[in-house]
Each structure stands twice: as structure tokens, then as C-alpha cells.
Amino acid sequence: MATKELEVVAPGDVIEVTGRRVGDTARAGEILEVLGSAARPYYRVRWDDGHETVFFPGSGTVVRHEPPLPRPELEAAAGPNVLVEHLRESHVEFELLPHRRTLTAAGEARALGVLPQETAKTVIARDETGANIRAVVPASSRLDLRKLAHAVEAKEVVLLTESELAGSYPQFELGAVPPFSGPAGDRVVIDRKLANCEHIVLEAGVHDTSLRLRTEDLIVVADGLLADVAKE
């Protein structure tokens, strides 16, 4: 995703507010309405926790926008079709859930009317050998990199940058990489909290369609390792 100037912000963009002090929690939300003037805009925002506020940005506010289908290969690959074929070949029961375009897992949960803890997001990290790891955590949680490193017995893991994500997963939209399909060789680690859910919802490679399948099927299809990798 690319940072935009405030005067070209539009509904659907994502606003991010970082903590001012060490230990402060960052917040993210979806802009529902742009208010004020072009020179001094402010926004009606629905935050990840579901609350709505009228937010007046400061100098440290970041607004991000992801252009729809920014890479030509996405049009040919059609992310959901790749996953559908993968699941059908595995004889897995699943549902496709179209919804309004969302840019966060919490927004996806709201759009579908499901609980954030039953909605999964996939975060991509890399270990010291250069191998990618797809970490799957609830939408209501954040990934703990130290726990992930311990789970995969790595010295250290780091998150991929947006350019690295685009290069590694060209068939999927940025921020919508699923836990399976796409490039072979990735390790998959699924947070134990998700194992408590009979079914799980996850993005189908794009930001306007989700998949719903049994958690036990996801673990098998993704060849996932269950581990405690979410922050408390």
C-alpha cells in the first residue's frame, strides 16, 4: 500500500495512528467519510475495535490507500480462483463470501458480521535463512515475532516489506495473502487460539472475497503447525 496525501483521502482508505510513547498501542481504522475542507480535512472513522469517532489528524497521522488490482498479473491469476481450485482438489468443504472491499481483518469481520476471533489474518515473516513463514492469527490479535521465531526454531524472524510481499506473492493482493496456495515452500504457523473455532474466515487472496472453512481442514490443507504466536 502507498501513503497518500491527506487532500486525496477517500472513504475506504485506512488510517493509522502510532503510539506516542514506548508501549503505546497503535490503532488502525477505516475511513467512512471525509469531512471538512480539502485543505483541512477530518474523518469519520470506524476503528478496529468497532467504535466510530470523528478524528482530526495531526502531523503523525498516516493514511494509506491500496489501489484495486495494482498489478496486471492479478487480473489473470484471479486470487480466489487459485484457492478454490486448491480446496476442490483437496476435497474440502468451504464457502466463498463476497463482501464490500475492506483493508483490515477487523473490517472484514465487521463486513461479514462474524466475530474477529473467528476471522484469521495471515502475516508474512522471513527467517535468517530467507525462508518465508505465513503466520495465521485472529483478527483481534497481533503477531508476536519472538514467539514465532521460537515456534519455527529460528534465531530471528522479520516482517516482509510491501515490496517484498508484492514480489513474493504476485497472485494475491497486498495484505490478503492466504495461509495456503501460491509459492511452494512456505512454512505455515497457526495460532492455537484459532483451533478453538469450529470454522474460520480468511481472505481469499483479495480484499472483497473471503473463505469460510473448518479450522481442522485449514490446518491440513496448509500443513500448518499449531503454536502460540499471538501477543497476549
Secondary structure, DSSP 8 states (H G I E B T S, - for coil): -EE--GGG--TT-EEEE--SSTT---EEEEEEEEEE-SSSEEEEEEETTS-EEEE---TT-EEEE--SS-SHHHHHH-HHHHHHHHHHHTT--EEEEE-S--SSHHHHHHHHT--GGGEEEEEEEEETTS-EEEEEEETTS-B-HHHHHHHTT-S-EEE--HHHHHHH-TTS-TT---SSSSSTT-EEEEEGGGGG-SEEEEE-SSSSEEEEEEHHHHHHHTT-EEE--B--
